[in-house]
């Protein structure tokens, strides 16, 4: 790689080139001068600890581990054993009764979380939730004491959500991950005729409910001082407007979630609590099926709206939510991850 930067002297400075290189001459990039200048490689664990703070308890990892390894040692991969693993962690997922919430809760359980609490409005869990719980109980590799629990609650009730978070904290002694996935979508409605009550209903769930869920978990993360990861489920509808669909309340609510993500990330960063959002595109779930199934032509129309030419599946969000909840993403906060099949690129 060649890097040339003009200077006020009308010559080029070549990053990493030898000090005696002729002005303007193209040289091969080298990091040798940098290494000589600092004395130690920035990849060494000691240098990383000095500049970025404490390493993970299982660190060093990656190139740092290679530099610290003794000759002839037999290293083991840490990427899925540690960085992507949620072993021993506790998570709370709102909207976890079905749809994206259930899919994400299951992913966290598969990643090793010893306790995953699914919070949703119905008094009793759905048949889908019950089947997932039973399936996880038979899954090889899951911790023997792993639990997958259901709690009936209204995310719009701040006091109730805070109490649930406190109860989980008391029972488990920690809180590590939270996914705020509860949300609603109302029918196509002209923005000039949109009823006040309907608009408020959507914001109560999609904005207030997301905040109260994040607060419930974040208060426990702060209480135990172990940091944590909060993932807010937004939508591409918070960044773009869905063509030919009059969803003023939904789009407004998801845009608010994006700003909520940035605001909370900036406030909670010093406490090692990360806050990010995921913006799915058109994913075929219970919520979207209720809108699309009565209008089959829309499935083809929406499928054509992205470069992949299809709707997304809930399981295609498993990887990104696990990454955000785990140590694999410890330098990611205040970010929105678009998972849209490329819809946002057009």
C-alpha positions as CSV (number, residue, x, y, z in Angstrom):
1,X,0.0,0.0,0.0
2,X,1.4,3.4,-1.0
3,X,0.5,6.6,0.9
4,X,1.6,10.0,-0.4
5,X,0.7,13.3,1.3
6,X,1.6,16.7,-0.2
7,X,3.4,19.1,2.1
8,X,3.9,22.8,2.1
9,X,7.4,22.2,0.6
10,X,5.9,20.8,-2.5
11,X,7.2,17.3,-1.9
12,X,5.6,14.1,-0.7
13,X,6.0,12.4,2.7
14,X,5.8,8.6,2.4
15,X,4.5,7.0,5.5
16,X,6.9,4.4,6.8
17,X,9.5,5.1,4.1
18,X,13.2,5.3,5.0
19,X,14.4,8.6,6.3
20,X,16.9,8.9,3.5
21,X,14.4,8.2,0.7
22,X,14.5,10.7,-2.2
23,X,11.7,13.3,-2.2
24,X,8.7,12.3,-4.3
25,X,10.0,8.8,-4.9
26,X,7.5,6.0,-4.5
27,X,8.6,3.6,-1.7
28,X,7.1,0.4,-0.3
29,X,5.2,0.8,2.9
30,X,6.9,-0.4,6.1
31,X,6.1,-0.2,9.8
32,X,9.7,-0.6,10.8
33,X,10.4,3.1,11.7
34,X,7.3,3.1,13.9
35,X,8.4,-0.1,15.7
36,X,11.9,1.4,16.3
37,X,10.3,4.6,17.6
38,X,8.0,3.0,20.1
39,X,10.3,0.2,21.2
40,X,7.5,-2.3,21.6
41,X,4.8,-3.4,19.3
42,X,1.4,-1.9,20.0
43,X,0.0,-5.4,19.6
44,X,1.7,-6.5,22.8
45,X,-0.6,-7.0,25.8
46,X,1.5,-4.7,28.0
47,X,1.2,-1.8,25.5
48,X,-2.5,-2.4,25.0
49,X,-3.1,-2.5,28.8
50,X,-1.3,0.8,29.1
51,X,-3.2,2.6,26.4
52,X,-6.7,1.0,26.4
53,X,-7.2,-0.1,30.0
54,X,-7.7,-3.5,31.4
55,X,-7.8,-6.5,29.1
56,X,-10.6,-9.1,29.2
57,X,-10.2,-11.6,32.1
58,X,-9.4,-14.3,29.5
59,X,-7.0,-12.0,27.6
60,X,-4.8,-11.4,25.9
61,X,-6.4,-12.7,22.6
62,X,-5.6,-12.5,18.9
63,X,-2.3,-11.2,17.8
64,X,-1.4,-10.1,21.4
65,X,-1.8,-13.7,22.5
66,X,0.4,-14.9,19.7
67,X,3.1,-12.4,20.7
68,X,2.9,-13.5,24.4
69,X,2.9,-17.2,23.6
70,X,5.9,-19.4,24.5
71,X,7.6,-21.2,21.6
72,X,6.1,-24.6,21.0
73,X,2.9,-24.0,23.0
74,X,-0.4,-25.4,21.8
75,X,-2.9,-22.5,21.7
76,X,-6.6,-22.9,21.6
77,X,-9.0,-20.6,19.7
78,X,-10.7,-18.1,21.9
79,X,-13.0,-16.5,19.4
80,X,-16.1,-18.6,20.0
81,X,-15.0,-19.9,23.4
82,X,-14.7,-16.4,24.9
83,X,-15.3,-13.4,22.7
84,X,-18.6,-14.5,21.1
85,X,-19.6,-16.6,24.1
86,X,-22.2,-15.4,26.7
87,X,-21.2,-18.1,29.1
88,X,-22.3,-17.2,32.6
89,X,-24.2,-14.1,31.5
90,X,-27.7,-13.0,32.3
91,X,-30.0,-11.4,29.7
92,X,-33.4,-9.8,29.5
93,X,-35.4,-9.6,26.2
94,X,-38.6,-7.6,25.8
95,X,-41.1,-8.8,23.2
96,X,-39.6,-12.2,23.8
97,X,-42.8,-14.2,23.4
98,X,-42.6,-14.6,19.6
99,X,-41.1,-13.0,16.5
100,X,-37.8,-11.3,16.5
101,X,-37.7,-11.1,20.3
102,X,-38.1,-14.8,20.7
103,X,-35.5,-15.5,18.0
104,X,-33.0,-13.2,19.7
105,X,-33.6,-14.6,23.1
106,X,-33.0,-18.0,21.8
107,X,-29.8,-16.9,20.2
108,X,-28.5,-15.5,23.5
109,X,-29.4,-18.8,25.2
110,X,-27.5,-20.8,22.5
111,X,-24.5,-18.5,23.0
112,X,-24.3,-19.7,26.5
113,X,-26.2,-17.3,28.7
114,X,-27.1,-19.1,31.9
115,X,-30.3,-17.1,32.3
116,X,-32.5,-15.4,29.7
117,X,-35.7,-13.7,30.8
118,X,-38.3,-13.1,28.1
119,X,-40.7,-10.2,29.0
120,X,-44.0,-9.7,27.0
121,X,-47.6,-8.7,27.4
122,X,-49.6,-11.9,27.2
123,X,-50.3,-13.5,30.6
124,X,-49.1,-16.9,29.4
125,X,-46.3,-17.6,26.8
126,X,-47.2,-18.7,23.3
127,X,-46.9,-22.2,22.0
128,X,-43.9,-21.1,20.0
129,X,-42.1,-19.9,23.1
130,X,-42.9,-23.1,25.0
131,X,-41.5,-25.2,22.1
132,X,-38.3,-23.1,22.0
133,X,-37.8,-23.5,25.8
134,X,-38.3,-27.3,25.5
135,X,-35.9,-27.4,22.4
136,X,-33.2,-25.5,24.4
137,X,-33.5,-27.9,27.3
138,X,-32.5,-30.8,24.9
139,X,-29.7,-28.8,23.2
140,X,-26.2,-30.3,23.6
141,X,-23.7,-27.8,24.9
142,X,-26.1,-25.7,26.8
143,X,-25.2,-25.1,30.5
144,X,-26.8,-27.6,32.8
145,X,-28.2,-24.8,35.0
146,X,-29.2,-22.7,32.1
147,X,-32.7,-21.2,32.4
148,X,-35.1,-19.7,29.9
149,X,-37.9,-17.8,31.7
150,X,-41.1,-16.0,30.8
151,X,-42.4,-12.9,32.6
152,X,-45.7,-11.3,31.8
153,X,-45.5,-7.5,31.9
154,X,-46.4,-4.3,30.1
155,X,-43.3,-2.5,28.8
156,X,-45.3,0.8,29.0
157,X,-45.3,0.6,32.8
158,X,-42.0,2.1,33.9
159,X,-42.4,1.1,37.6
160,X,-43.3,-2.5,36.6
161,X,-40.3,-2.8,34.3
162,X,-37.9,-1.4,36.8
163,X,-39.2,-3.9,39.4
164,X,-38.7,-6.8,37.0
165,X,-35.1,-5.7,36.4
166,X,-34.5,-5.5,40.1
167,X,-36.0,-8.9,40.7
168,X,-33.8,-10.4,38.0
169,X,-30.8,-8.7,39.6
170,X,-31.6,-10.0,43.0
171,X,-32.1,-13.5,41.7
172,X,-29.0,-13.7,39.5
173,X,-26.6,-11.3,41.1
174,X,-25.9,-9.6,37.7
175,X,-27.3,-8.2,34.5
176,X,-25.2,-8.4,31.3
177,X,-27.3,-8.0,28.2
178,X,-30.7,-6.5,27.3
179,X,-32.6,-6.6,24.0
180,X,-35.5,-4.2,23.8
181,X,-37.5,-5.8,21.0
182,X,-41.2,-5.1,21.9
183,X,-42.9,-3.1,19.2
184,X,-46.1,-2.6,17.3
185,X,-47.2,-1.5,13.8
186,X,-50.5,0.1,12.9
187,X,-52.3,0.0,9.6
188,X,-51.6,2.3,6.6
189,X,-53.1,5.6,7.7
190,X,-52.9,9.0,6.0
191,X,-50.6,11.3,8.0
192,X,-53.1,14.2,7.7
193,X,-55.9,12.1,9.2
194,X,-53.8,10.2,11.8
195,X,-55.8,9.8,15.1
196,X,-54.1,11.2,18.1
197,X,-54.8,8.1,20.2
198,X,-53.4,5.7,17.6
199,X,-50.2,7.8,17.3
200,X,-49.8,7.8,21.1
201,X,-50.4,4.1,21.3
202,X,-47.5,3.4,18.9
203,X,-45.1,5.8,20.7
204,X,-46.0,4.4,24.1
205,X,-44.8,0.9,23.1
206,X,-42.1,1.7,20.6
207,X,-40.4,4.6,22.4
208,X,-41.5,4.6,26.0
209,X,-41.5,0.9,26.3
210,X,-38.0,0.7,24.8
211,X,-36.7,3.3,27.2
212,X,-38.2,1.6,30.2
213,X,-36.8,-1.8,29.2
214,X,-33.3,-0.3,28.7
215,X,-33.6,1.5,32.1
216,X,-34.7,-1.7,33.8
217,X,-31.6,-3.6,32.6
218,X,-29.2,-0.6,32.7
219,X,-30.0,0.2,36.3
220,X,-28.9,-3.4,37.3
221,X,-25.8,-3.2,35.1
222,X,-24.8,0.0,36.9
223,X,-25.7,-1.6,40.3
224,X,-23.4,-4.5,39.9
225,X,-20.6,-2.5,38.1
226,X,-19.8,-5.2,35.6
227,X,-20.8,-3.1,32.5
228,X,-23.1,-4.6,29.9
229,X,-24.7,-4.4,26.5
230,X,-28.1,-2.9,25.7
231,X,-29.5,-3.5,22.2
232,X,-32.5,-1.5,21.1
233,X,-34.4,-2.8,18.1
234,X,-35.1,0.0,15.7
235,X,-35.9,-0.3,12.0
236,X,-34.7,0.9,8.7
237,X,-37.9,2.9,8.9
238,X,-36.1,5.1,11.4
239,X,-33.6,6.1,8.7
240,X,-35.7,5.9,5.5
241,X,-39.4,6.3,4.6
242,X,-41.1,3.1,3.4
243,X,-42.2,3.9,-0.1
244,X,-46.0,3.7,-0.6
245,X,-46.7,2.9,3.1
246,X,-48.2,5.5,5.3
247,X,-46.6,4.6,8.6
248,X,-46.0,8.0,10.2
249,X,-46.3,6.7,13.8
250,X,-44.0,3.7,13.3
251,X,-41.4,5.6,11.3
252,X,-41.3,8.4,13.9
253,X,-41.0,6.0,16.8
254,X,-38.1,4.1,15.2
255,X,-36.3,7.3,14.5
256,X,-36.6,8.2,18.2
257,X,-35.0,4.8,19.1
258,X,-32.0,5.7,17.0
259,X,-31.5,9.0,18.9
260,X,-32.2,7.2,22.2
261,X,-29.4,4.8,21.3
262,X,-26.9,7.5,20.8
263,X,-28.0,9.5,23.8
264,X,-27.8,6.5,26.2
265,X,-24.5,5.3,24.8
266,X,-22.9,8.7,25.5
267,X,-24.3,8.8,29.0
268,X,-23.5,5.2,30.0
269,X,-20.1,4.7,28.3
270,X,-18.2,5.8,31.4
271,X,-19.9,3.0,33.3
272,X,-18.9,0.5,30.6
273,X,-22.5,0.0,29.5
274,X,-22.7,-0.1,25.7
275,X,-25.9,0.8,23.9
276,X,-26.4,0.0,20.2
277,X,-29.4,-0.5,17.9
278,X,-30.3,-2.9,15.1
279,X,-32.3,-1.7,12.2
280,X,-33.9,-4.6,10.4
281,X,-35.4,-4.3,6.9
282,X,-38.4,-6.2,5.8
283,X,-38.4,-9.4,8.0
284,X,-41.2,-11.9,7.7
285,X,-42.5,-12.1,11.3
286,X,-45.9,-12.3,13.0
287,X,-46.1,-8.5,12.9
288,X,-45.3,-8.1,9.2
289,X,-47.3,-11.1,8.2
290,X,-50.4,-9.6,9.7
291,X,-49.9,-6.7,7.3
292,X,-48.6,-8.6,4.3
293,X,-50.6,-11.9,4.2
294,X,-53.9,-10.2,3.3
295,X,-52.1,-8.4,0.5
296,X,-50.0,-11.1,-1.2
297,X,-48.8,-8.8,-4.0
298,X,-46.9,-6.8,-1.3
299,X,-44.6,-9.7,-0.6
300,X,-43.3,-9.6,-4.2
301,X,-43.2,-5.8,-4.2
302,X,-41.2,-5.6,-1.0
303,X,-38.9,-8.4,-2.0
304,X,-38.0,-6.4,-5.1
305,X,-37.1,-3.4,-3.0
306,X,-33.7,-4.7,-2.0
307,X,-30.7,-6.1,-4.0
308,X,-31.1,-9.6,-2.6
309,X,-34.7,-9.7,-3.9
310,X,-36.4,-11.3,-0.9
311,X,-37.7,-10.7,2.6
312,X,-35.5,-11.5,5.5
313,X,-35.9,-14.3,8.1
314,X,-35.8,-13.7,11.8
315,X,-32.9,-16.2,12.2
316,X,-30.8,-13.8,10.0
317,X,-30.5,-11.5,13.0
318,X,-29.1,-14.1,15.4
319,X,-25.5,-13.3,14.5
320,X,-25.7,-9.6,14.9
321,X,-27.5,-9.6,18.2
322,X,-25.1,-12.2,19.6
323,X,-22.2,-10.1,18.4
324,X,-23.6,-6.9,20.1
325,X,-24.4,-8.7,23.3
326,X,-21.0,-10.4,23.6
327,X,-17.4,-9.3,24.2
328,X,-16.8,-9.6,20.5
329,X,-18.1,-6.0,20.2
330,X,-16.7,-4.3,23.2
331,X,-15.6,-1.2,21.2
332,X,-18.9,-0.7,19.6
333,X,-21.4,1.7,21.2
334,X,-23.8,4.4,19.9
335,X,-24.0,2.5,16.6
336,X,-26.9,1.4,14.4
337,X,-26.5,-1.8,12.6
338,X,-28.5,-2.0,9.4
339,X,-29.7,-5.5,8.4
340,X,-31.9,-4.7,5.4
341,X,-30.8,-7.0,2.5
342,X,-29.3,-3.8,1.0
343,X,-32.6,-1.9,1.0
344,X,-30.9,1.2,2.5
345,X,-28.3,1.2,-0.3
346,X,-30.8,2.1,-3.0
